[in-house]
């Protein structure tokens, strides 16, 4: 398996999903606005979505994939299929009960998660009904996470990477064409979530059948492999929860700042999600199965070399992104968002947050590369401990940047970025101490080549951008073509400089385990 080709596949599918996500938001906003009904759906969908993130995708994959890779390498096809059967059976049983409990306890859940809704009986009742419709989404997505873990371990990355596209398509199509058939049109979004989950699961079942691993019912919760996965999941759930808690606390801080702070941070974060998803999440997805298989086979040198490849590729792709976000913040934001009620002042305020985020972009993505080095070794506790320290550091920096340096909302973005760099640093030191990662030769030359490329990029962007004030007064079409030329010219300048400095794309071709 060519890892560079696999990365391109996963990244392209992620890009398609992110683009359709923007379309989905536009369609929902256009169809339902920002009133009571939309608020009800946002709250109703947030609950199953949060549980999905806590239990299904991140935490489950981190615990399941390393054990599955070990079985695949050491136990043979029969025991591996048996493990998949038993894990799928237990997962289905647990999540069926969680789903049923969520449907029955929906009123209590809304009282806890959105207590303000209780003052409006109609709004509260609508949110409860939408919650009951949305909750089966958890069951579908948990099985999707299991299927994706199996397929990724067998190096079948394309189907799992494509599945999120189906959820966005479900929302878009249902909102556009099915809403008029409902007495309360907003209900269509609840059913769209469930339909999206079913579609994502259905597209993966044929892929599992082709590799002979379609799960069958096998109730054995005391199985040794199942118990090992459950034991690893406990700290993994805590680790995933940390990031959610951090976001919640940051929202609390932002709520005490001037009106608009939450929105400025949101729009800056939306831009940061593109490189984070295209590079960080995609690289983490393809690295974890290969690293787990190398660890299971006790191939320490190959394990270290693969981590080294991931770190170098991350630096080569994320450092120019961070530089471009900092330099092109106003051109990007004015082109994408300066329409209607989004004013030039909003652009400048969001620009402050985007520049602050860019400081830590490399750290944010590097965490997604280094953490799998621990997960593959079935060590989830170490990243969790580092995550807890990062959470505490983030909140300390929030206080320092907001109340000490008076950076306002940009301080919240800066604290996330700086803390992410510390997080990545601690993970790197941990891997070095365990000798799981030994840097390969050639880092000095590689670093110098990157510096040459970044200098060429900075020069190209500085010469072509012009003044920020000019971008705020340009017409939409002029902004679009000038930004396109800037981005294209910057990419050409960066990779041309790397090529002249002796770096070749062929240097990053690598076979996975």
N, C-alpha and C positions, 0 to 999 in steps of 0.2 A: 504494500500500500504506500503510495506517494503522499506523505503528510502535507506537502505544500499544495498538492491538488485537492486533498481532503479539506484543507483550510479554505481554499477558494470556494469549494462547494458549500460548506457550512456558512461562510461569510456572505455569499451571494443570496442564499436562502434567508439569512437573517436580515439582509438589506431589503429584500422584497417584503418581508414581514413588517419591518419598521416603516416602510413607505405606505403599505396598506394600513398600518396603525394610524398614520396621519390622516389618511383618507377616511378611516372609520370615525375618528374624532370629528372630522369636518362634517360627515354625513349625520352623525348623531346630534351635533350642535345645530345643524341646519334644520333637522326634522323635529327636534324636541326642545331646543333652546336651553335655558339654564334655570328652569322653574322648579316647582315642587316635584313633578314627575321625574325629572332627570336626577334631582337630589336623591329621591327614593331609590332609583336604580343604582346610583353610585354607591350608596351605603349598602344596599342589598348584595351587590356583586363583590364589594370589598371583603365581606366575611369569608365566602368560599375561596376567593382569590388569595386571601392571607393564609388560610389553612393549606391551600395548595402549595404555596411557597414554603411554608413551615414543614410540612410532612411529606409532600409528594415529590417535588422536583429536586431541589438542592439537597436536603437532608437525606432523602432516600437514595439518590444516585451516589452520593459520597460514601454511603455505607454498603450499597448493593454491588456497585461495579467492581471494586477491588476483590470482594469475596467471589463474585462470579468469574472474574479473570483467573483467580487461583484455581477454582474448580475446572475451568476450561483447560488450563495448562497441566493440571496434575491429576484430575479425577476421571477424565474421560467423558464421552458424550452422555452415557446413561445417567451418571450421578449429576452431571450438569443440568440435564433436562429435568431431573427429579427436583433439584434445588429451585429451578424456575417455577415448576408446578407448585411446590409447597409455599414459596414466597408469594406467588400470585394468588393462591387460595387464601392465605392468611390476610394479605393486603386487601383483597376484595371483601372478606368478612368484616374486618375492622372498619373499613371505609363505608361499607353498607350501613353499619350501626351508627357511625358518625353522621352519615347523611340523614338517616332516619331521625336521629336525635336532633339534628339541626332543623329539620322540617317541623318537628313537634314543638321544639323550644324556640321557634323563630321570634315570638313576641318578647321573650326574656332577653334574647340576644340583641334585639333592637333597643330595648330599654338600656342595656349596658353600653352598646357601641354608639348609639345616637340618642341619648336621653332627651335632647331638646325636641325631638319629633313627637314626644308624648303629649305635648301641648296642643298639637293639631291632630285630632282623631283620624281625619281622612288621610293625611300624609302618613301617619303611623300605620294605618291599616294597609295602605298601598305598599309601603316598604316591607311589611311582614309578608304580604302575598308574593312580592317579587323575590324575597329571600327564600321562600319555600320552593319557588320555581327554580332558582339558581343553584340550590344546594347540591343536586345530583351532579353538577359540574365537577365537584371534588372527586367523586367516585370515578368518573371517566378519566380525569386528568391524572389520577394516581396510577391507573392502569397504563395510561400513555407514558408516564415516567418510567414504569417498569419495562415496557416494550422498548422505549428509547435506550435504556441502559443495556438491554440485551443486544439490540441492533448495533449500537456504538461499539460494544465489546467485540462484535464480529465485523467491525470496520464497515458497517453499512450506515454511513453518516447522512446520506442525502434525504431519506424518508423522514427521520426524526427532525432534521433541520427544516424540512418543508412544512411539517404539521402545524406550527403556529399560524401559518398563512391562512389555513382553513378557518380558524376562529375569527380572524379579521374579515374574511370573505362572508362568513355567516352573519356577522353584525351588519355589514354593508348591504348585502342582498335583502335581509329581513327588514332592515330599517327603511329601505327604499321601496320595497314591493309588498311586504306583508302587513305593515302597520295599519293600513286602512281596514283590514279584516278583523281587527280587534276592537272591542267596545272601549277599552282603555289602550290606546296605541303604544304606550310605554311598555306594556306587557310583552311586546314583541322582542324587546331586548333580553328579557329573562329567558325566553325560549331560544333566542339566538345563541346565548351562552351555552345552554344544554346541547343544542344542535351542533355547535362548534366542537364541544367535547366529544360527542358521538362520532363526528366526521374524523377528528384527529385519531381516535382509537381505531376506527374502521379502516383507515388507510395503512395502519401499521400491522394489522392482523395478517394480510397476505404476505407481507415481508417476513414476518415471523414464521409463517408456514413454509416459505421457500428455504429457510435455513433449518427447518425441522424442530423449531422450538416454540410452537404455538402452545400456550399453557393449557393444562387439563386440571380438573379438580383433584386435589391431593391434600387432605387435611392432616397436617403433622406439625403443629406449633412447637413441639418439643425437639424437632430436628436440630442437630448441632449447627448446621450452616445457617438455618433460620434464626436461631438464638444468637449467633455471632453477629448477624446483620442487625438484629434488634438492639444488641448491646452497643454497636457502633452508632446506631441512629440516635440514641439519647443525647450524646454530646453534639451530634450534627444538628439536631433540632435547635439546641441552645445556640449553636453558632449562627444558624440562619436567623434566629430570633434577634440576635444582637443588632444586625443591620436594620431590621424593622424597628427596633426600639430607638436606635440612633436617629432614624428618619422622623419618628414620632416626636422625639425631644427637640430636634431641629425645627419642626413645625411649631412647637410650643414657643421656642425662642422667637421665631419669625412673627408669631401672632402678636408679640409685644412691640414690634417695630412699626414703622410708618405703613399706611395702607399701600398695598401693591407689592410689598416685600415678598410675600408668598408666591405671587405670580411671576415676579422677576426671577426668583430662584427656580421656579418650575420651568420656564422657557429656556433658561440656561442649562438646566439639567436635561431637558429634552435633546438639546444638541450634543451634550456630553454622552448621552446613551448610544449615539451612533458608533463612535469608535470603541466604546466599551463593549457593545454587543458584537460588532463586526470583528473585532480583534480579540478582546479579552474572553468573552463567553465562547467564541468559536474555537480559539486556541485551547482553552480549558477543556472543551468538549472532546477534542481529538487527542489531547495529551493524556487525560486520565486513563482511558482503556489501555493505551500502549505502555504507560508507566506501570500500571498495575500488572500487566502481563510480564514485563521485564523484572519487576520485583518478585513475582511468583516464581520466575525461572532463575532467580538469584543472579541476574546479569547486571551486576553493579556498575561496571564501566559503561555499558550501553544505557543504563538508567541515567547516569550522570551526563552522558553525552547528549541524550535527548532533552534533558532539562536545559543544558547549555544552549542547544539549538533554539528552544522556546524563548529563552531570555534574550538572545541576540536578535531574533526575529521581532520580538516585542519592542525592543529599543529602536530598531531600525524603522518600525512603522508608527510607533506612538510618539516618539520625540518630535518628528515633524508635524504630527497632528496637534500636539500641545502648542508648538510654536505658531502654527497657522491659526489656531483658535485665539491665541493672545493678540496676534497682529491683525487678524481679519475679523475681530469681534463685531465691529460696527458694520462693515460691509455684509457680513453674514446675517446679522440680526435685522438690519434695515431691509434687506432683500426678502427675507423669509416672513417677517412679522409686522413691519411698519405699514399696516393697512388699517383703515377704519379707525377704531378706538385706540389702537396701539400707537402711541405718539412717539415723537423723537425723544422726549424725555424718558419714556419707557425703554427705548433702545439703549440709551446711555446708562440707565440704571441696570438693565439686564447685562450690558457689556461689562460692568464692574464684577458681577457675579461670574460671568463666563471666563474672564481673565483669571479670577481667583480659582475657579475650578481647574483651569488649564495647568496651574502650578502642580496639581496632584494627579493629572491624568495618567501619567506613566506609572505612578504608584498604584492607582486604582486598578489598572489593567494588569500590572505585575503581580498583584495579589492573586488574580485569577489564574496565573501561570504557576506561581510558587506553591499555593495551597494544594493543588493536586499532587505535588511531590510528597506531601504528608498523607493525603487521602489514599494514594496508591500503596503506601506502606502500612495502611490500616491504622494510622495514627491521626485521629480526628481531634483528640484532646488538646494537642499542642496548638493548632490553629485557633481553637476555641479560646484557650487561655490568652493567646495574643489578641484575639478579637475583643475580649473583655477589656484588656489594657487599652486597646485602640478606642473603644467606646468611652472609657473614662478620660482618655487624653483629648478626644474630640470635644467633650463637654467642657473641659478645662480651657481649651483653646477658644471655644465659643465665648466664654466669659471674658477671656483676655482680649480677643479681637473686637468684640462688640462694645464692652464697657471700658476696656483699657485703651485700645487704639482707636475706638469709634469708627470701625470699618462698616458698621450697619449690616445690611443683609449680605454684603460681600464677605464679611467675616465668617458667616456660617458656611459659605462655599469654601473659603480658604481653610477653615478648620478641618473639613472633610478631606480636602486634598493633602494637607500636611500630615494628618493622622494616617492617611492611606500610605504615604511614603514611609512613615515609621513602621506601619504594619508590614509592608513589603520588606523593609530592612530586617525586622525581627525574624520573619520567615526565612529570609536568605541566610541569616546567621545561624538559624536552627538547622537548616539543611547542611551548611558547611561544617558545623560542629559534629553532626552525625555522620559526616563524610558521605552523605547521600548525594551531595553535589560537589564535584571537584572541577573548577573552571578549566576549560580546554585551552591549549596554547593559542596565542594570536589576539588576545584581548586588547593589547596596546595599539596594535595596527588597526584593529576594528574600530576602536574608539576614535582614533585620529581620522579615519575615513568618515565616520559619522559627523565629526566636527566640520569637516570640509563640506559635506552635504547640507548640514544645517546652516552654515554660513551662506552658501549659495541660495538656499531657500529664503533666508531672511533678506538677502539683498534683492532677490527677485520680487518679493512681496512689498518691500519698502519702496522700490522704484515704481512699481505698478499701481499701488493703492491710491496715492494722493491723500488729500486731507479727509478726516472723518466728517467734518462739517459738510463737505460736498456730497457725501453719500446720503446724508439726511435729507437733502433737497432734490436729489435726482428723481427722475421718473422711474416707474417700475421696470420698463423694458430696458432702459439704460443700466439700471442696477444689475439686472439679470445677466446681460451679456458681458458686462465688465467683471462681475464676480466669476462667471464661467471662465473668462480669459485669465483672470488672476489665479484661480485654482489650477487650471490646466497648465499655465506657465510655471507655477510654483512646483507642481509635480514633476514637470519636465526638467526644471533646473535642479531639483534635489537628486533625482535618479541619474541625471547626466553627470552631476558632480561625483556621485558615488561610483559610477562607471569609470570615470576618468581617474579616480583615486584607486581603482583596482578591484572594486567590489562587484561581484557578478551574481545574478539571480541563481545561477547554477550552484553557487556556493551553499544555497539553502535547500537544495533538493535533498530529501531524506526519506528513507523507508521506515515505516512504522513497524511495531512488533505484531 
